[in-house]
Amino acid sequence: MTTPAPLLSVNNLSLGVVRSGHRPTVIVDDVSFTVAKGERFGIVGESGSGKSLTLRAIAGLLPAGIDALSGSVTYEGRDLFSTSSAARRKLMGPEIAMVFQEPMTALNPVVRVGEQIAEGPRRHLGLSRAAAMALAIEMMAKTGIPDPAKRARAFPHELSGGLRQRIMIAMALSCRPKLLLCDEPTTALDVTVQHQVLRLLEQLCDDFGAALIFVTHDLAVVNQTCDNLAVMYAGHIVESGRVKDVFRDPRHPYTRGLLDSAPDFDQPDRALVPIPGFPPNLADRPSGCAFAPRCIHAQPGCLVASPALESLAPGRSVACIESDSIFQGVPA
């Protein structure tokens, strides 16, 4: 049986800062992954690991001064890096949408939230002002916003953080995109509201058949939300696979460190084990494995060669030359 083509393919993507007379400072280095239609894919790692920049490269929203150095991003067979800016803007909304980390900075503070949601359907779907506003109110109701007709007339500062995030979700899904990009959308929310927003995202993605890429540092969020994940460290993917497999049997010391340093509500008495040291300065990358200076299992060879991401099994990969010897027979 023929395997269907992925919805999105990121191939050997490298991002960085280019300065005249200097070598490029590489921030994201040789990242590759695919996302199937309807799949929920998580990208996890510490702040500065390159996960949000990877997401912004897909959306065509890289910050000024950061460029794609090599690689490609292919959406439904179309190379987005070779697509014109005008054509790419037309994709954002009806095909690809994004939910940002902090809605207070993403929303326009002087435009009523209903009008902000209605803007996409007016521009991309050709709806009249009245029809677009009716759709905006409908989407607000779908995201669980109480009294949506009244709330549609509010400005962002008049709403709570949870409601603002729901506005962002309603805005992103208003044109029924095929791919939803989420950049830590629940970080600033309390636990109860976070749970509600996650369940909402899952439900709406199911309803609309949208694929989801969810960027976060929170392992519990990925465990609740995603089917597959990639673990990033210092701009590299160091481990990838199905969420349940990676969490049950982590094969990279960094993944194991993330799990050991996070609370486990099934084992409330388990001591948390912090990862020693700090992430490397990307402007002065160490030779060999970037995690080696922090790794308690590092061997001399780890300081020499930068390990490639190699397959352990179908759909499961790790970038660690000592993985087999470290975790042979070690319970997760």
N, C-alpha and C positions, 0 to 999 in steps of 0.2 A: 504494500500500500504506500502510495506517495505521501511523504510528509508535507503538510501545507507550508507555504512560505510564511516566515514570521511577519508580523505587522511592522516591527521595528528591528533594525540591526545596527548596532554600534560596533565598528570594526577598527581596531588598532588606533583608537582615538588618543591623541596627545594634545594638551592645551598648555599654554604658557605665555610668558611675557618676553617680548622681543625688544631689545634695546640696541641701538646702533653701536657697533664696535664691541659688543659683548655677546657671549653665548646665550642662547635662550634659557630663561629660568623655567624649567618644566614643572608644571603643577599637577597635571593629570598625564599619566604616562602609559601608553599602549593599552588602553582599556577596551575590552570587547565583551559584548553580551547581546542576546536577542530577547525580544518580548513577543509572545504569540498573541493572537486576537483573544481578548477576554482574560488574559493572564494578569495576575497580581504579582508584581516583581518589586522586591525591596532592595535598597542600597543602604548599607549601614557602615558606620565608622565614626571616629572621633571628629571633632571640629577641625577643619583644615585638611581632611583626608581627600578632598576633591569631589565628594559626592554631589554637592549642590552645583558646582561648576559643570559637572557632567550633565546634570539635568538641564541647566541653562543652555548648554551647547545644543542639546536636542531641540529646545524651544527657540533657538536663535537669539538668545537674550544674554550673551556673554557681556560682562562689564567692560567698559572702555579700558583698553590697554592689555586685555587678555585675548589671544587669538588661537585659532585651531592651527597647530603646527603640522599635523599629519593625521591620516585616517579619514574615516567617513561615517556619516550617519544616514542610513537609508530607511525611508518610510514608504511602505507599500511599493518597494522597488525603485523609488525615486531618491537620488542622492541629494539630500537637503543642502549640503555645502555648495553644490554646483547650481542650485536653484536660485533664481533672481530674488532679490529682497521683496519685490512686490508680490511674486507668486508665493513666497514663503509666508508673507503676512496673511494671505488669503487662506492658508492652511490653519492658522492659529484661530481657533474658535470652532469652525465646523468639523475639523479633523483632529487637531491637537489643542488641548487646553491645559492651563496651569493654575494650581492653587498655591499661593505663596505663604511663607512662614508667618508674616506679620501683616494681617489685613489692614491695620490702621495706616501703614505706609503704602500698601498696594492700592487701596481705594482712594478715589478722589474726594478730598474732604469737603469740597464746596458743591458737590452734585448729589442729589438724593439717590439713595441706594437702588430704588426701583428703576430709575433712569439708567443707572450704571449697568444693571442686569439687562435691560431692554436694548442697550446699544448694540450688543453682538447680534441678536436676531434681526434688528433693523438693517445692519450693515451686511451680514452674511446670508440671511434668509430672505431678505427683501420684504419684511413685514412692515405694515404701516405702524405709525406711532402707537395707535390704540391697541392693535393686535400684539405688538411687541410688549407693551405694558401689561396686557392681560397674561401673556406668557410669563413675564417676570413675576407677577403675583402668583401664578400657578407654580412656578419653580420654587418660590419662597415657601409656599404651602407644602410642597414635596420635601423640602429640607427641614420641616418641622418648626418654622417660624410662626409664632402665634399672631393672629390678626394681621395677615400679610398685607392686606390692602392699606391698612394704617401704617404699618412698618415701612412700606414702599416709599412713603413720603418723608421718612426720616433721613437725617444726615448720618454719616458713619459715627461721629462722636456721640450721637444720641443712643447708640446701641452698645450692648455688652460685648466683651471679647468673643464669647461663644456665638452670639448672633452675627457679629461681623464675619466670623469664619464661615458661618452658614451662608451668608450673602456671597462670599467668595466662591463657595461650592456651587450655589445656584447660578452664579455668573459663568463659571467654567462649564457647567453642564447644559446651559440654556440652548446651545446649538447642537446638542447631542453628539459630542466628539467621539472618535474611535479610541483616542488615547488621552488619558488624564495624567498629568504630571503633578505630583504633590511634594513640595519642598518643606518638610517638617511642619505640616499645617496644624499640629496639635501641641507644639512645644510650649506655647504660652498659656495653655488652658489648664484648668484644674482637672483632677483625675476623672470626676464624674462627667464633666462636659467633654473631655477627651474621649471617653468611652462612647458617648452619644455620637460624636462627630465621626469616629471610626466606623461605627455600625451604619451610620448614614451613608458614608462613602461606599461601603460594601454593598448596601442595598441599592443605591442609585447606579453603581457600576453594573450590578446584575440586571437591573431594569433596562438600562440603556445598552448593555452589551459592550461597555467600554473596557479597554485594558487599563491597568493602573501601574505607574511606577511611583513608589513611595520611598522618599529619602528621609532618613531619621538616624539619630544616635541611640534610639530607645529600642532595645531588643524585644521587649514585651510587646511593643506596638507591631513590630514585624511579625512576631509569632501569632498575633491575633489576626493580622490583615493579609499577609502575603503567602503565595504558593512557593515561590523561589526567591533566592536572594544572592547578592554579591556583597562580600565584606571588603571594604577598601581601607588601605593604610598608605599614607604618604603618596597618594596619587595612583597607587596600584590596586588592582583586584588581587587579593591574597587567597581568597577562598570563595567558592560558589557552589550552589546546589539547591536541592529542595530544602525548605526551611526546617521541616521535621528531621531530615537527615543530618543537616549541619548542626542543629541544636542538640541532637542526641549523640552525635559522634563528631565533634569539631576536630579538624585535622591540621589546622594552623595554630601555632602558639598565640597569635594575636586574637583569633576567634575564641580560643579557650580562655584567654585573659579577659575578654569582654564579658563572657558568660560568668566567669568566677567573680567578677567585680560588680555584678548586678544582683539585686535582691531576688530570691526565689521564694515565692509565696507558698510553694509546696514544702519547702524546707526552711521555715522562718528562723531556725536556730543556726543555720549554716553561716560560718564566718565569711565576710567579704574579703577578697584578696585583690588589692589594687595592682594595676600594671605599673612596674617601676619606671622611673625616668620620664622623658618627654619626647614627643614626636620630633623628627629631624627638621633642621632648617632646609627647606626645599631649594634655597639658593646655593646650598653647599651640601649636596646629598652625600652621605657616606658611601664608600664602595661596598659592593656586596649587597646583602639583604638589608633593606632600610629598617627592618624591625630588630636586627641582630643586636644593636647596643642595649635594647630593653629586654631581650629574650633570655630567660634563665636557662634555656636549652641550647644556646648558640654554641657552635663548634667553629674551629678555625676556618673551615671552608665557607662558612656563612658570611665571613667578612671579606671574602674575595669575589664570589660569584653571586650575581643577582638572579635568584631562581625564577624560571618561567612558570606560568600557570599550566600545570599538566593534569591530564585527566586521570582520575582515580577509578571512575566507573561512568557509565552513561549519565550525563547531566551533572556530574560531580567533579570538581577540579580544585587543586590546591597549589600554591606556590611556596614550597618549603622543601629543601633538600634533605631535611632530617625528619620529615613527617612520620615515616614508617617506624623509625627507631624510637621516636619520642612517645608515640601514642599506641604502640603495639601492646594491646592487652590492658590499656589504661581506661577505666570506666569514665563515661562522660558525666 
